[in-house]
């Protein structure tokens, strides 16, 4: 008799509990499983049933934890991050047959390195995330700046894909300030940074000292 979807999900849950991190990893599609064998798994096309929560958390500094222990294997972190999906304020690891909830303290990724390139479009701000993915800020990958309630000042975020963002480290924020410029936006002098023809305002130029 063929196994039903419910049977498969029950077996998957049992395998996760027995195998720990390796058991979880074994259930996940690998990078390159998208049509054509390239790129990240198409999690945006998958809408499987919810199968409970994992004791997995991404801390505000980008560290992944499983059962309150840091995940030290970058290969596992990359694999888990490749099947992340956000629905509203909730985050999940997703396969074609199930999704399990995890906790994200702030943003699921962290931007940890910045390289500046000059070209026909002017400056390009290239960011490396904590899973070694390079992303050029610009159309499709916006920067946004929010007030940082915990540390004061501003907290920058970079759009990675779909509803997933990377928090830019404090050190890189200061680099962005050094690269900043003033522009008139709707009659107001705004301070911000430019990348690939787009300008991302941080704050009114006159008020920037409040966030230093």
Buried (B, 14 or more C-beta within 10 A) or exposed (E): EEEEEEEEBBEBBEEBEEEEBEBBBEBBBEBEBBEEEEEBBEBEEBEBEEBEEBEBBBBEEBBBBBEEEEBEEEEBBBBBBBBBBBEEEBBBBBBBBBBBBBBBBBBBBBBBBBEEEEEEBEBBBBBBBBBEBEBBBBEEBBBBBEEBEEEEBBBBBBBBBEBBBBBBBEEBBEBBBEBBEBBEEEEEEBBBBBBBEBEBBBBBBEEBEEBE
